Amino acid sequence: MAPPRRVERVAELIRREVSQLLVHNIKDERVGNGMVSVTDVIVSGDLQHAKIFVSIYGTDEVRTATMAGLKAATGYVRSELGQRIRLRRTPEVVFVEDRSLERGTKVLSLLNDLERNRPPEPLESVESEAPL
């Protein structure tokens, strides 16, 4: 088991490298259709598995196609990580769609709707608050 600090450093390195791979190296058209960003990486304590959370901007069809493209590119991403990050064993890579930004936007819009539709508070008499 690796120390927690090392696990965090490896996760950050993987996040950075995969982000660059998505922008510059992956040529799959399905991945390029949606705007993809790496939101988080969780690495297991033994550094053997890495879950890469990606946020995809676009329609449901674009998201599905992009996830299929990412799953197809998993082997390439793992081999590139092996060359760029010097570890004894390159972690197994799994892409997971992160919809937290979408959920956060939905919650904010619901809160804004509630605020707009809230009845105004009754004004209390100014005279009753004035000291004698």
C-alpha positions in Angstrom: 0.0 0.0 0.0 1.4 3.3 -1.1 1.4 6.3 1.3 -1.7 8.6 0.9 0.5 11.5 -0.3 1.9 9.4 -3.1 -1.5 8.2 -4.1 -2.6 11.8 -4.4 0.4 12.7 -6.5 -0.1 9.8 -8.8 -3.7 10.7 -9.2 -2.8 14.3 -10.1 -0.2 13.2 -12.6 -2.7 10.9 -14.3 -5.3 13.7 -14.4 -2.9 16.0 -16.0 -1.6 13.5 -18.6 -5.0 12.2 -19.5 -6.2 15.8 -20.0 -3.4 16.4 -22.4 -4.0 13.2 -24.2 -7.7 14.1 -24.7 -6.8 17.5 -26.2 -3.8 16.5 -28.4 -3.4 12.8 -29.0 -6.7 10.9 -29.1 -7.8 11.0 -32.7 -11.2 9.2 -32.3 -13.9 11.4 -33.7 -16.4 10.3 -31.1 -14.2 11.8 -28.3 -13.8 15.0 -30.2 -17.6 15.5 -30.7 -18.3 16.5 -27.1 -16.3 18.9 -25.0 -14.6 16.5 -22.5 -12.7 17.5 -19.3 -11.2 15.3 -16.6 -12.8 16.3 -13.3 -11.2 13.8 -11.0 -9.0 10.8 -10.7 -9.2 8.2 -7.9 -6.3 5.8 -7.6 -6.5 2.7 -5.5 -4.1 2.4 -2.5 -1.9 -0.2 -4.3 -1.7 2.1 -7.4 -3.2 -0.7 -9.6 -6.5 0.9 -10.6 -7.5 4.4 -11.7 -11.0 5.7 -12.1 -11.0 8.7 -14.4 -14.0 10.9 -14.0 -14.9 12.9 -17.1 -17.4 15.6 -17.7 -18.9 15.7 -21.2 -20.8 18.7 -22.5 -23.4 17.9 -25.1 -26.6 16.0 -25.9 -27.2 12.5 -24.6 -26.2 11.0 -28.0 -22.9 12.9 -27.9 -22.3 11.7 -24.3 -22.9 8.1 -25.3 -20.7 8.3 -28.3 -17.9 10.0 -26.4 -18.0 7.4 -23.6 -17.8 4.7 -26.3 -14.8 6.4 -27.8 -13.1 6.7 -24.4 -13.7 3.1 -23.6 -12.2 2.2 -27.0 -9.2 4.4 -26.3 -8.6 2.8 -22.8 -5.7 0.6 -24.0 -4.0 3.5 -25.8 -4.4 5.8 -22.7 -2.9 3.2 -20.5 0.1 2.6 -22.7 0.7 6.3 -23.0 0.5 6.7 -19.2 3.0 3.9 -18.9 5.4 5.8 -21.0 4.8 9.2 -19.5 4.6 8.2 -15.8 7.3 6.1 -14.4 5.7 3.4 -12.2 6.5 -0.2 -11.8 3.1 -1.2 -13.0 0.7 1.1 -15.0 -2.7 1.2 -13.4 -5.8 -0.2 -15.1 -7.8 2.7 -16.4 -11.6 3.0 -16.2 -13.5 6.1 -17.5 -16.6 7.1 -15.6 -18.9 9.8 -16.7 -19.2 12.6 -14.0 -22.6 14.3 -14.1 -22.0 16.4 -10.9 -21.7 19.6 -12.8 -25.0 19.0 -14.5 -26.7 18.1 -11.2 -25.2 21.2 -9.6 -26.5 23.4 -12.4 -30.0 21.8 -12.0 -30.0 22.5 -8.2 -28.9 26.1 -8.7 -31.7 26.7 -11.3 -34.2 25.1 -8.9 -33.0 27.4 -6.1 -33.2 30.4 -8.3 -36.8 29.5 -9.3 -37.8 29.2 -5.7 -36.3 32.6 -4.9 -38.1 34.2 -7.8 -41.5 32.6 -6.9 -41.2 33.3 -3.2 -43.8 35.7 -1.9 -42.5 38.9 -0.5 -42.2 39.1 3.2 -44.6 41.4 4.9 -43.1 44.6 6.1 -43.4 45.2 9.8 -44.6 48.5 11.1 -41.7 50.9 11.4 -43.4 52.6 14.3 -43.4 49.4 16.4 -39.6 49.1 16.2 -38.9 52.7 17.1 -37.7 53.2 20.7 -39.6 55.5 23.0 
